[in-house]
Amino acid sequence: MEEGGVGESDTATQFLDGYAEILAAVAATGRRLTRDELHARRVLGEQAAEHGHSLRSLVLSHLGATRSAWPGTAGSADSVLAAVEQAIDAFAEGYERAQRLAVREEEAARREFIDDLLYGRSDLGRLAERAERFGLVLSRAHAVAVAEGHAAYDDTAPVTRQVEASVIARFGDRRVLLATKNGQLVCIAPGDEDDVLAYFAKQAHAATDGGRVAIGRPKPGAGGVVHSYEEALGTLELADRLGLDEPVVRAADLLVYPVLARDRQAMADLVLSALGPLKTARGGAEPLLHTLQMYFEAGCTAAETARRLALSVRALTYRLERIHQLTGVNPADPMHRYTLQTAVIGARLLDWPAREI
């Protein structure tokens, strides 16, 4: 609710209706407020909250009216003060109830907007109009980052609040929207403000105790938010399938993998043709496949690969020779290397040999 501004005390008097009469009646009889009187005070409190008045100014108005309307009769001061306490308490109760309802309605509207935005279920023109209310200008390009942790998070989770507070404290009003969807943290930011998403990724990784964050590419328009979000989700899944160690992965850096996986049958044929013979090795294909993976990730440098695998260079050389014997393809030969490396990537994408393809 808004804080009271200039002239608010003048209009606040309308919410004192019947207050002076109550004080006079209490002073004359010593009674307490009736149920109807308490209900009327609560209703006035709700109306005051809905009109945007601050509770502080309203309480001051009540106290001022108490002084002005203090009964001149010889009634009990204790009874009058008790009535003041009852009246203000009922008024504040109604005010707070209206505030809670407004907050719930705002949260419901925000959740509905997030669902429509990320699922693309609403009319794009109407969606753009609603976006302004939540700080987004959908005529601009936006990028989406998605963070997942070891647990599912909602809008009220401490992790969500912590990350949101950090981002807001750092960037203030930069037309950034943070939310949760399907247990994941989501950050939507203008496409030309990559520093916001990078900072979100850093904070989310720490707050989720080592969770992973994926960042989609900037896309224009309301539909672009959906595309960037789906791209970030796909990148998270892809990073998991590839067994990547990086805490932050960008869709732009992994574009080659969806291209390779697009023709699944062709990729499966390549994997089985190039790597299938490894299944006949003692211990199966997995150890030799892992050796190839480390070899390519180390830039085909034998010493570095041996270090990563905790092997001697001689033992590594034996493994590479064994791969050559089984597949007929020499990993050390630049002419053969691309075929093998592509097949290794395909094996990771298809989860081979754990799954039959």
GIJO-V346407 format. One record per pair of residues at least 12 apart in sequence whose ideal C-beta (glycine too) atoms are under 7 Angstrom apart, sorted by the first residue. I is the first residue (numbers start at 1). GAP is how many residues later the second one is. Records with the same first field share a line. If there is no record, write none. Layout:
I->GAP  GAP
//
This chain:
1->48  51  98
2->50
3->51
4->49  50  52  53
8->45  49
9->48  52
12->41  45  46  49
13->48
15->29  32  33  43
16->45  46  49
17->27
18->22
19->43  46  68
20->45  49
22->15  61  65
23->43  46  48  57  60
24->47
26->53  54  57
27->44  46  48  52  53
28->45  47
30->45  46  49
32->50  51  54
33->50  53  54
38->48  52
41->46  49  50  53
42->48  49  51  52
43->51
44->47  50
45->46  47  48  49  50
46->48  49  51  52
48->47
49->46  49  50
50->48
55->37  40
59->29
62->26  29
66->18
110->24
113->17  21
114->65  67
117->108
118->63  108  111
120->103  106
124->98  99
127->95
128->94
134->43
135->40  42
136->39  41  52
137->38
138->83  84
140->50  51
141->50  77  78  79  83
142->46  47  48  49  76  77  82  83  86
143->46  48  54  72  73  74  75  85
144->42  44  72  81  84  85  88
145->42  52  55  56  68  69  70  87
146->38  40  67  68  83  86  87  90
147->37  38  57  61  64  66
148->36  63  64  88
149->59  60  62
150->58  59  61
152->31
153->27  30  32
154->26
155->24  25
159->48  49
160->20  25
162->45
163->15  22  37  40  41  44
164->14
166->37
167->32  33  36
170->29
171->25
174->19  22
175->15
176->12  13  20
185->19
187->13
188->37
191->27
197->18
201->12  14  47
205->42  43
212->24  27  35  37
213->34  35
214->18  21  22  25  35  37
215->17  33  35  36
216->12  13  15  16  19  35
217->14  34  35
231->20
232->19
235->14  16  19
238->16  19
241->107  108  110
242->106
243->105
257->88  92
260->82  85  86  89
261->88
267->79  82  83
268->82  89
270->72  73  76
271->72  75  76  79  81  86
272->85
274->53  55  65  66  69
275->14  52  68  72
277->49  50
278->45  48  49
279->74
280->46
281->41  45
284->69
285->68
286->67
288->31  34  35
289->55  58
291->18  28
292->31  39  48  52
293->51
294->14  15
295->36
296->45  48
300->37
302->14  15
320->12
//
